[in-house]
Amino acid sequence: MSMTIVKINGLSAEAFVADFKPLLEHAEWAIDRLAASRPFANHDDLNQKIAEIVRSADAAEKRSALIHHPKLGSGVRIQGFSSSEQSQAGLHALTADEFAQFEKDNVDYEQKMGFPFVVAVTGLDKQEIMQLLELRMKNDPSVEFVIAIDELIKIACIRVAKLVPD
C-alpha cells in the first residue's frame, strides 16, 4: 500500500491507525498520537513526528514497546513488516548452530537488559545482526534502552518509506 501525504492527512483517525499500526508493532499509543499530530508537511515531517512521539513517551510505554517487539531469529512465526525484514536479513534461514546461538544470545541479552534485542535489520545480514547483538550485550542496560528506542524509531521510519513515497 502506497499513500501520499495528502491522502494520509485526509484519513479518519480510525483509518489512519489501521493503516499505520504496522509501523510500530505493539505500540498502538504511538500510532494514536501520530494520527493526532497531523497534518504532516511531508515525509520528513512524518518521520520527525514519529521520533518525537516515541522519545517523549513515558518509560512504561517505551518499555512495553520494547518488550513486545518481535524477537529476532527466534523461529516464532511473525507477520507483516517484521516477517519480510527478518527474511531479507536471512533470519528465516538459520542453520541449527546459528539458531542455537541466536537463542542463547537473545536469552542472555533479555536477562541482562530486561527486553528483547531490537535492531533495524533492513540492509543487514544475519552475521552483522549477530555481531551487533554481541557488541550491544556489553552495554549498560540504561544505555541500551536508549539505543533500542532509537532502533524502534529507525524501524518505523524505514517502514514509512515503504508506505509513503518521498
N, C-alpha and C positions, 0 to 999 in steps of 0.2 A: 504494500500500500504506500503510495507516494502522494504527499499533500503539499499544497502551497501554504505560505504563511497567512495569506488572506483567508483561505478555507479554514485553517486552524483557528484563526481569530474568530471566525463566524460559527464555530461548532457550539452546541449547547454544552454546558458543564458536564452533563452525563455522557454525551458522545465523546467529548474530549478525554474524559477519564477512561472510557472504554478503549479508545484508540491508543492512548499513551501509557496505559497501565504497564505494558511490557518494557518500558524504558527502565523502570526500577522495580524489579520483582519484589513483592512483599514489602513495598514501601508506599502503600496507597496514599498515606498522608502527604507525601511529596507531590504526587500527581494531582491530588485535590488542590494543593496550594499553587501548583503550577497553572492549573486551569484558572484559578482566581487571579493570577498575575498577568493575564492577557490584557491588552493586546501585545503581541510581540512585534517589534520593528522589523526583525529579520532573523535568520538562522543563528547568528552570533548572539543576539539578544535572548533568544530561547535558551541557548546553552548557558549564557551568563545567569539567567534566572534559575535554571536547574541548580547550578553551583551555589548560588546564594541561598536557595531554599534548603538544600541538603546541609550546607555548612552552618546555617542558623538554627537548625533543628536542635531539640534538646538531646542530651546524652542518651536517654532511654530510647528515643526514636531512632537515633543513629545506630545504637547497639542492636535494636530489633532488626533494622535493615541488614546489618552485617550477619547477625545470627541466622537469618532466614535465607541468605544468599545461597544459591546452589553450589554445592561442593564440587571442586574440580577433580576430574579423574576418578570419581567415586564409583562409577559403574551404575549409579542410580539413574533411571530413565528420566530425562528432563525434556521440556518442550520449549518452543519459541526461540527467541534470540539465543538463549544460553545453549541450546542444543546445537544450533548451527555454528556458533562461535567455538564451542569446545570441539566440535567435529573438525573444523578447519585447522585447529591447532594440533590435531592428532590425538586428542584425549579419548576418542571413541575407539582408538586402535592401539591401545597399550598392550605390550607384551605382559605375560604373567609377572615377570620381575618388575617391570615398570609400575604395574598396577599395585603390587605389594609395597613398593617404595612410596608411591603416592599415598596409599592408605596409611602407612606408618607416619610419613611426614605430615599429612593432614591432621592425624590424631595428635601428634606431638605439638604442632602449631596451635591447634584449637585448645589443647590443655594449657599451653603457656599464655595465649592471647585472650582466650575467652570467647572467640568467634572464629568461623572458618576463614581460611586463606582466600582473599579476594584480590584478583588482578584482572585487568583488561587483557584478555587473551588474543584479541584481534591483532594479527601481524606477528604473533609469537608461535613457536613450535613447542612441542612437549618438553624438549630438553631445556629450552630457555625458561619455561614455566617452572620446571623442577629446580633449576638453578636459582630463580628468584625466590622460590619457597624456602630453599636452604639459606639463602642470604638474608631474607627478611626474618627468618626464625631467630636471628641474632639480635634483633631489635628489642628494645624495652616495649612492653605492651602499650604504654601511653603513646609512644612514638608510632608504633604500628597501627594503632587505632586511627590516627590522623592519616597515615598512608592508605589504609584500607578505605576510609571515607573518600579520599581523593580518587582512588581507583573506582569506586562506585560512580562517582561523578563522571570520570572518563568513560566508563562503560555506557552510561546514559547518553553522553554526547556522541559517542560512536553510533549508538542506535538512532539518535535523532537524525544523523546524516543519512541513514537508510530510509527514514520515513519522510524527511523534508529535504528536498533538493536545495542547494545553495542559491 
